[in-house]
C-alpha cells in the first residue's frame, strides 16, 4: 500500500496529550454499571443520553464520554492542544490535507469549548481542543479511592491496514516513535507514538481498519490490576476478561484487556517508562519474538488480533473497513506455525540477548 499522506506546508498543531474518547454504546445503563460500578470511573455529569466520566487525577471535564446510540462505535479520539490558537492550526492543517473538518465554538460535548473534528487521512475521527471546564482533581479524595483505581487516561490504539502510511502521517503531526514491530523483510506490524513523555498517546496496529483497538487507563501499581480481576471474578463477569493480566515486552507495562457490554476493548495499564529526552531510542521488535506482546511468552488470543470497534464519520455513520493486504501479525504468530520464539537457537544462554534491537533515534 504505502500511499503516503502528503506533508502540509502549514505548521502542525502543537498537541499536548490524548485527552478523551467519545464512544457510542447501545445500552447506557449497562455501560454505566460497567464503567462506574465495576471500573470505578468518576461521573462528572450525566443525562438520559450521555455520561461524562473521568479518572482520579484528571482536572478536565472528562476522559470518556458514553453516548447512547444504535451502533456501538467510536465517535472521537480527542487530543488537547497547547493553546486556543492551536485549534486554528489544526483546522488549517487538515483542510490543506483535503480532509473533511467541522468546527464548533461551543464544543462537541459538555465541558469542552472551541473544537475542531476531522475525518483524518486514515479514516479516524480526530478532535482537537484547548478550552475545557476544570473540575475537582480527586487525587487526595482517599475516601473515593478504590483498590483498582483508574488514575489517568493513558493512550488510544488504532487499527489501520497501512502502518507505514499512518506512521509517516503521525510523525508529520508531531508524534514521536517509541517502539515498533517489524519482520526481516521490513514489513511493519505496529508502531507506538507519543506526545506526552510516556511510551504512547496512540499506537497503530496493522489490520483491517479504520477501527479502534482499545482505549487504555492507567493505575498506580500492578496490584490495582489484580484487584480488578478479582472483582470481575467475584461479580461472575470474568468472561469479559479477554487477555491478561501480564507484562508487555513492548512498553514494559503490566496490562489487562477487558471488554465492555458492547465489546469495546479497554486496557488497564501501568509501569511503562519515560520517553521525554530528544534522543530517546526507538526499540524495534521482531514480529516472531513471542515476548514482544507478552514478556512471559504467553500466547495472544486470536480475538485480540481480529476484533475491534467501528469508527464513525462526522455524520455519525460507520466508516467502511478496508482489508489489510500486507502480512498479518496473527498469521505469523498465532497457532502452531513454528515461527515464534522466545530465545533464538544461536543466542546462547538465557538472558544473553533480549530479542530486540535499538533502532535509529527520532
For each residue, the residues with C-beta under 8 A, 3 or more apart:
1: 161 162 164 165 325 326
2: 162 164 165
3: 162 165
4: 164 165 168 169
5: 97 121 165 168 169 172
6: 97
7: 172
8: 12 93 96 97 172
9: 96
10: 89 92 93 96
11: 89 93
12: 8 89 93 172 173 174
13: 81 86 87 89 90 93 128 173 174
14: 81 82 83 86 89 174
15: 79 80 81 82 86 128 173 174 175 195 201
16: 19 79 80 81 82 195 196
17: 79 80 195 196 201
18: 77 78 79 153 154 155 156 195 196 201 202
19: 16 60 63 78 79 80 129 153
20: 60 62 63 64 65 76 78 109 112 153
21: 63 64 65 74 76 77 78 153 156 212 215
22: 64 65 67 74 75 76 78 108 109 127
23: 64 65 66 67 72 73 74 75 212 215 264 309
24: 67 68 69 71 72 73 74 75 312
25: 28 30 31 66 67 68 69 72 260 261 262 264
26: 68 69 70 71 72 261 262
27: 30 31 68 261 262
28: 25 31 32 48 49 50 51 66 68
29: 32 33
30: 25 27 33 34 261
31: 25 27 28 34 35 51 66 260 261 262
32: 28 29 35 36 37 46 51 66
33: 29 30 36 37 38
34: 30 31 37 38 39 260 261
35: 31 32 38 39 41 51 53 64 66 260
36: 32 33 39 40 41 42 43 51 53
37: 32 33 34 40
38: 33 34 35 228 231 232 235 237
39: 34 35 36 148 150 217 228 266
40: 36 37 146 148 149 150
41: 35 36 53 54 55 63 64 150 217
42: 36 53 54 55 56 138 144
43: 36 46 51 52 53
44: 52 53 54 61 62 111 135
45: 51 52 61 62 110 111
46: 32 43 50 51 52
47: 50
48: 28 68
49: 28 67 68
50: 28 46 47 65 66 67 68 109 110
51: 28 31 32 35 36 43 45 46 65 66
52: 43 44 45 46 61 62 64 65 109 110 111
53: 35 36 41 42 43 44 62 63 64 65 66
54: 41 42 44 58 60 61 62 63 64 135
55: 41 42 58 63 150 151 152 153 217 218
56: 42 138 139 141 144 145 149 150 151 152
57: 137 138 139 151 152
58: 54 55 62 63 135 137 152 153
59: 134 135 136 137
60: 19 20 54 63 80 111 132 133 134 135
61: 44 45 52 54 110 111 112 132 133 134 135
62: 20 44 45 52 53 54 58 65 109 110 111
63: 19 20 21 41 53 54 55 58 60 153 217
64: 20 21 22 23 35 41 52 53 54 153 215
65: 20 21 22 23 50 51 52 53 62 75 76 109
66: 23 25 28 31 32 35 50 51 53
67: 22 23 24 25 49 50 75
68: 24 25 26 27 28 48 49 50
69: 24 25 26 72 73 316
70: 26
71: 24 26 310 318
72: 23 24 25 26 69 262 263 264 309 310
73: 23 24 69 309 310 311 312 318
74: 21 22 23 24 77 125 212 264 309 310 311 312
75: 22 23 24 65 67 125 312 316
76: 20 21 22 65 108 117 125 126 127
77: 18 21 74 124 125 126 127 156 158 202 212
78: 18 19 20 21 22 112 115 126 127 128 129
79: 15 16 17 18 19 126 127 128 129 195 201
80: 15 16 17 19 60 128 129 130 132
81: 13 14 15 16 86 87 89 90 128 129 130
82: 14 15 16 86 130
83: 14 86 130
84: 87 88 114 130 131
85: 88 89
86: 13 14 15 81 82 83 89 90 128 130
87: 13 81 84 90 91 103 114 115 116 128 129 130
88: 84 85 91 92
89: 10 11 12 13 14 81 85 86 92 93
90: 13 81 86 87 93 94 116 118 128
91: 87 88 94 95 101 103 116
92: 10 88 89 95 96
93: 8 10 11 12 13 89 90 96 97 173
94: 90 91 97 99 101 116 118 120
95: 91 92 98 99 101
96: 8 9 10 92 93
97: 5 6 8 93 94 121
98: 95
99: 94 95 118 119 120 121
100: 118 119 313 314
101: 91 94 95 116 117 118 119
102: 116 117 118 314
103: 87 91 114 115 116
104: 107 108 114 115 116 117
105: 113 114
106: 113 114
107: 104 110 111 112 113 114 115 129 131
108: 22 76 104 112 115 117 127
109: 20 22 50 52 62 65 112
110: 45 50 52 61 62 107 133
111: 44 45 52 60 61 62 107 132 133 135
112: 20 61 78 107 108 109 115 129 131 132 133
113: 105 106 107 129 130 131 132
114: 84 87 103 104 105 106 107 129 130 131
115: 78 87 103 104 107 108 112 127 128 129 131
116: 87 90 91 94 101 102 103 104 127 128 129
117: 76 101 102 104 108 125 126 127 314
118: 90 94 99 100 101 102 125 126 127 128 314
119: 99 100 101 123 124 125 313 314 319
120: 94 99 123 124 125 126 169
121: 5 97 99 165 169
122: 158 160 162 165 166 169 209 210
123: 119 120 160 209 210 311 319 322
124: 77 119 120 158 210 311 319
125: 74 75 76 77 117 118 119 120 311 312 313 314
126: 76 77 78 79 117 118 120
127: 22 76 77 78 79 108 115 116 117 118
128: 13 15 78 79 80 81 86 87 90 115 116 118
129: 19 78 79 80 81 87 107 112 113 114 115 116 132
130: 80 81 82 83 84 86 87 113 114
131: 84 107 112 113 114 115
132: 60 61 80 111 112 113 129
133: 60 61 110 111 112
134: 59 60 61
135: 44 54 58 59 60 61 111
136: 59 141
137: 57 58 59
138: 42 56 57 141 144
139: 56 57
140:
141: 56 136 138 144 145
142: 145
143:
144: 42 56 138 141
145: 56 141 142 149
146: 40 149 227
147: 224 227 231
148: 39 40 219 224 225 227 228 231 268
149: 40 56 145 146 219 220 224
150: 39 40 41 55 56 217 218 219 268
151: 55 56 57 217 218 219 220
152: 55 56 57 58 217 218
153: 18 19 20 21 55 58 63 64 215 216 217 218
154: 18 198 216 217 218 267 269
155: 18 198 199 200 201 202 203 215 216 269
156: 18 21 77 201 202 203 212 214 215 216
157: 202 203 204 205 212 213 214 215 216 267
158: 77 122 124 166 202 203 204 205 209 210 211 212 213
159: 204 205 206 207 208 209 210 211 212 213 308
160: 122 123 163 165 166 204 205 206 207 209 210
161: 1 206 207 208 209 322 323 324 325 326
162: 1 2 3 122 165 166 206 324 326
163: 160 166 167 188 189 190 191 204 205 206 326
164: 1 2 4 167 168 188
165: 1 2 3 4 5 121 122 160 162 168 169
166: 122 158 160 162 163 169 170 191 204
167: 163 164 170 171 177 180 188 191 193 204
168: 4 5 164 165 171 172
169: 4 5 120 121 122 165 166 172 173
170: 166 167 173 175 193 202 204
171: 167 168 174 175 176 177 193 362
172: 5 7 8 12 168 169
173: 12 13 15 93 169 170
174: 12 13 14 15 171 195
175: 15 170 171 193 194 195 201 202
176: 171 193 194 195 275 280 362
177: 167 171 180 191 192 193 282 362
178: 192 193 194 199 200 251 275 280 282 283
179: 191 192 199 250 251 282 283 284 285
180: 167 177 188 190 191 192 282 283 284 285 359
181: 188 189 190 191 250 284 285 286 287 292 329
182: 186 187 188 189 284 285 286 287
183: 186 187 189 286 287 288 327 332
184: 286
185:
186: 182 183
187: 182 183 287 326 327
188: 163 164 167 180 181 182 191 206 326
189: 163 181 182 183 205 206 287 327 329
190: 163 180 181 203 204 205 206 250 329
191: 163 166 167 177 179 180 181 188 203 204
192: 177 178 179 180 199 200 203 250 251
193: 167 170 171 175 176 177 178 200 201 202 203 204
194: 175 176 178 197 198 199 200 201 275
195: 15 16 17 18 79 174 175 176 201
196: 16 17 18 201
197: 194 274 275 276
198: 154 155 194 201 272 273 274 275
199: 155 178 179 192 194 250 251 252 253 272 273 275
200: 155 178 192 193 194 203 251
201: 15 17 18 79 155 156 175 193 194 195 196 198
202: 18 77 155 156 157 158 170 175 193
203: 155 156 157 158 190 191 192 193 200 213
204: 157 158 159 160 163 166 167 170 190 191 193
205: 157 158 159 160 163 189 190 213 329
206: 159 160 161 162 163 188 189 190 324 326 328 329
207: 159 160 161 211 213 305 306 308 324 328 329
208: 159 161 211 321 322 323 324
209: 122 123 158 159 160 161 308 321 322 324
210: 122 123 124 158 159 160 311 319 321 322
211: 158 159 207 208 308 309 310 311 321
212: 21 23 74 77 156 157 158 159 215 264 265 308 309 310 311
213: 157 158 159 203 205 207 265 308 309
214: 156 157 257 265 266 267
215: 21 23 64 153 155 156 157 212 264 265 266 267
216: 153 154 155 156 157 266 267 268 269
217: 39 41 55 63 150 151 152 153 154 266 267 268 269
218: 55 150 151 152 153 154 268 269 270
219: 148 149 150 151 222 224 225 268 269 270
220: 149 151 224 270
221: 224 270 271
222: 219 225 226 245 254 270 271
223: 226 227
224: 147 148 149 219 220 221 227 228 268 270
225: 148 219 222 228 229 244 245 254 255 256 268 270
226: 222 223 229 230 245
227: 146 147 148 223 224 230 231
228: 38 39 148 224 225 231 232 256 258 268
229: 225 226 232 233 238 241 245 256
230: 226 227 233 234
231: 38 147 148 227 228 234 235
232: 38 228 229 235 237 238 240 241 258
233: 229 230 236 238
234: 230 231
235: 38 231 232
236: 233
237: 38 232 240
238: 229 232 233 241
239:
240: 232 237 258 259 260
241: 229 232 238 244 256 257 258
242: 257 258 259 265 301 303 304
243: 246 255 256 257 300 301 304
244: 225 241 255 256 257
245: 222 225 226 229 254 255 256
246: 243 254 255 256 294 295 296 298
247: 252 253 254 255 294 295 296
248: 251 252 253 254 255 293 294 295
249: 252 285 289 291 292 293 294 295 355 356
250: 179 181 190 192 199 283 285 292 293
251: 178 179 192 199 200 248 272 273
252: 199 247 248 249 271 272 273 295
253: 199 247 248 269 270 271 272
254: 222 225 245 246 247 248 269 270 271
255: 225 243 244 245 246 247 248 267 268 269
256: 225 228 229 241 243 244 245 246 267 268 269
257: 214 241 242 243 244 265 266 267 304
258: 228 232 240 241 242 265 266 268
259: 240 242 263 264 265 266
260: 25 31 34 35 240 263 264 265 266
261: 25 26 27 30 31 34
262: 25 26 27 31 72 309
263: 72 259 260 307 309
264: 23 25 72 74 212 215 259 260 309
265: 212 213 214 215 242 257 258 259 260 307 308 309
266: 39 214 215 216 217 257 258 259 260
267: 154 157 214 215 216 217 255 256 257
268: 148 150 216 217 218 219 224 225 228 255 256 258
269: 154 155 216 217 218 219 253 254 255 256 272
270: 218 219 220 221 222 224 225 253 254
271: 221 222 252 253 254
272: 198 199 251 252 253 269
273: 198 199 251 252
274: 197 198 277
275: 176 178 194 197 198 199 280
276: 197 280
277: 274 280
278:
279: 361
280: 176 178 275 276 277 361 362
281: 358 359 361
282: 177 178 179 180 358 359 360 361 362
283: 178 179 180 250 356 357 358 359
284: 179 180 181 182 356 357 358 359
285: 179 180 181 182 249 250 289 292 355 356
286: 181 182 183 184 289 292 355 356
287: 181 182 183 187 189 292 329 332 333
288: 183 332 333 339 340 341
289: 249 285 286 292 340 341 342 355 356
290: 293 294 297 299 333 340 341 342
291: 249 294 295 296 297 342 355
292: 181 249 250 285 286 287 289 355 356
293: 248 249 250 290 300 333
294: 246 247 248 249 290 291 297 298 299 300
295: 246 247 248 249 252 291
296: 246 247 291
297: 290 291 294 342
298: 246 294
299: 290 294 334
300: 243 293 294 304 305 333 334
301: 242 243 304
302: 305 306 330 334
303: 242 306 307
304: 242 243 257 300 301 307
305: 207 300 302 328 329 330 334
306: 207 302 303 330
307: 263 265 303 304
308: 159 207 209 211 212 213 265
309: 23 72 73 74 211 212 213 262 263 264 265
310: 71 72 73 74 211 212 318 319 321
311: 73 74 123 124 125 210 211 212 318 319
312: 24 73 74 75 125 315 316 317 318 319
313: 100 119 125 316 317 318 319
314: 100 102 117 118 119 125
315: 312
316: 69 75 312 313
317: 312 313
318: 71 73 310 311 312 313
319: 119 123 124 210 310 311 312 313
320:
321: 208 209 210 211 310
322: 123 161 208 209 210
323: 161 208
324: 161 162 206 207 208 209 328
325: 1 161
326: 1 161 162 163 187 188 206
327: 183 187 189 331 332
328: 206 207 305 324 331 332
329: 181 189 190 205 206 207 287 305 332 333
330: 302 305 306 333 334
331: 327 328 334
332: 183 287 288 327 328 329 337 339
333: 287 288 290 293 300 329 330 337 339 340
334: 299 300 302 305 330 331 337
335:
336:
337: 332 333 334 340
338:
339: 288 332 333
340: 288 289 290 333 337
341: 288 289 290 344 355
342: 289 290 291 297 355
343: 347 350 353 355
344: 341 347 353 355
345:
346:
347: 343 344 352 353
348: 352 353
349: 352
350: 343
351:
352: 347 348 349
353: 343 344 347 348
354:
355: 249 285 286 289 291 292 341 342 343 344
356: 249 283 284 285 286 289 292
357: 283 284
358: 281 282 283 284
359: 180 281 282 283 284
360: 282
361: 279 280 281 282
362: 171 176 177 280 282
